Amino acid sequence: MDTGIGRLLLYQSVLIAAVSALFLVIYSPFAAGSCGFGGGLAAVNALLVARCARRDARAPERTPQQSLAAVFLCVAQRFLVVTLLFAFGLGVLKLKPLALLAGFIAGQLVMVIIGTQQLKQK
């Protein structure tokens, strides 16, 4: 696994564990589990981003139109997978919506912070 995505997943896990612990203290173990599931959704999203980036790096001979189509397909795939997992968590598993969303936001926040730091370095 790439060190960048490994570091991202580690930071996501730490922040999601902290937010889940907060939900455990304030609400219930079920809410903490819901938060963890939301963080898992953010981790799946990060892994899909990494997969798409790795695939794009392997295809340098693409035309601009092909690159745009690949980016569009990647975004559509991520949207569909995350939406289906949200629906599964809320509909089938009956998870707590606030906790689920808090876990997802915490995981996404790590992606934003790491991405911002990488842009500043370049």
C-alpha atoms as one frame of an Amber mdcrd trajectory, in Angstrom:
protein
   0.000   0.000   0.000   1.223   3.476  -0.844   2.625   5.382   2.139   0.426
   8.398   1.377  -2.833   6.447   1.503  -1.600   4.453   4.489  -0.878   7.664
   6.387  -4.266   9.063   5.386  -6.059   5.944   6.620  -4.101   6.063   9.882
  -5.058   9.692  10.519  -8.659   8.942   9.590  -8.725   6.021  12.008  -7.349
   8.119  14.854  -9.831  10.958  14.340 -12.773   8.601  13.848 -11.820   6.684
  16.998 -11.790   9.964  18.933 -15.172  11.021  17.565 -16.582   7.535  18.210
 -15.304   7.695  21.799 -17.070  11.031  22.184 -20.323   9.501  20.929 -19.787
   6.549  23.268 -19.472   8.855  26.270 -22.314  11.201  25.324 -24.823   8.803
  23.721 -24.435   5.022  23.551 -22.307   2.184  22.172 -24.701   1.930  19.226
 -24.096   5.594  18.357 -20.332   5.008  18.597 -20.671   2.073  16.198 -22.721
   4.228  13.832 -19.945   6.805  13.934 -17.393   4.132  13.142 -19.463   2.984
  10.171 -19.540   6.565   8.867 -15.783   6.743   9.231 -15.530   3.495   7.317
 -17.460   5.125   4.492 -14.883   7.925   4.388 -12.093   5.323   4.306 -13.766
   3.501   1.400 -14.025   6.827  -0.405 -10.305   7.483   0.192  -9.404   4.046
  -1.133 -11.488   4.656  -4.265  -9.712   7.988  -4.812  -6.330   6.265  -4.465
  -7.362   3.533  -6.874  -8.459   6.056  -9.483  -5.252   8.073  -9.066  -3.132
   4.942  -9.438  -5.073   3.951 -12.559  -4.625   7.425 -14.060  -0.877   7.325
 -13.396  -0.622   4.078 -15.365  -2.288   5.560 -18.464  -0.221   8.597 -19.497
  -1.057   8.200 -23.206  -4.681   9.289 -22.753  -6.094  12.200 -24.653  -7.638
  15.052 -22.646 -11.115  13.752 -23.485 -10.233  10.266 -22.255  -8.771  11.706
 -19.044 -11.926  13.746 -18.465 -14.088  10.665 -19.047 -11.952   8.661 -16.596
 -12.286  11.382 -13.947 -16.044  11.559 -14.490 -16.397   7.785 -14.158 -14.315
   7.811 -10.982 -16.446  10.553  -9.409 -19.671   8.828 -10.441 -18.428   5.509
  -9.045 -17.424   7.083  -5.716 -20.768   8.884  -5.457 -22.703   5.696  -6.183
 -20.721   3.501  -3.770 -20.877   6.012  -0.896 -24.586   6.654  -1.503 -25.367
   2.928  -1.485 -23.350   2.423   1.701 -25.160   5.339   3.366 -28.486   3.826
   2.319 -27.404   0.433   3.658 -26.330   1.933   6.986 -29.429   4.052   7.458
 -32.021   1.762   5.879 -30.919  -1.791   6.582 -28.751  -1.420   9.688 -30.881
   1.419  11.144 -27.801   3.321  12.341 -28.016   6.692  14.107 -28.008   9.364
  11.370 -26.159  12.047  13.357 -23.414   9.664  14.421 -23.084   8.190  10.935
 -22.748  11.628   9.394 -20.321  12.808  12.096 -18.029   9.850  11.422 -18.156
  10.438   7.678 -17.438  14.152   8.065 -14.512  13.452  10.400 -12.995  11.084
   7.849 -13.525  13.496   4.989 -12.042  16.326   7.057  -8.795  14.375   7.286
  -8.770  14.031   3.485  -9.211  17.795   3.102  -6.453  18.625   5.595  -3.959
  16.160   4.100  -4.802  17.324   0.570  -4.293  20.954   1.553  -0.921  20.149
   3.110   0.164  18.315  -0.032  -0.793  21.280  -2.204   1.200  23.648   0.029
   4.269  21.426  -0.314   4.123  21.580  -4.115
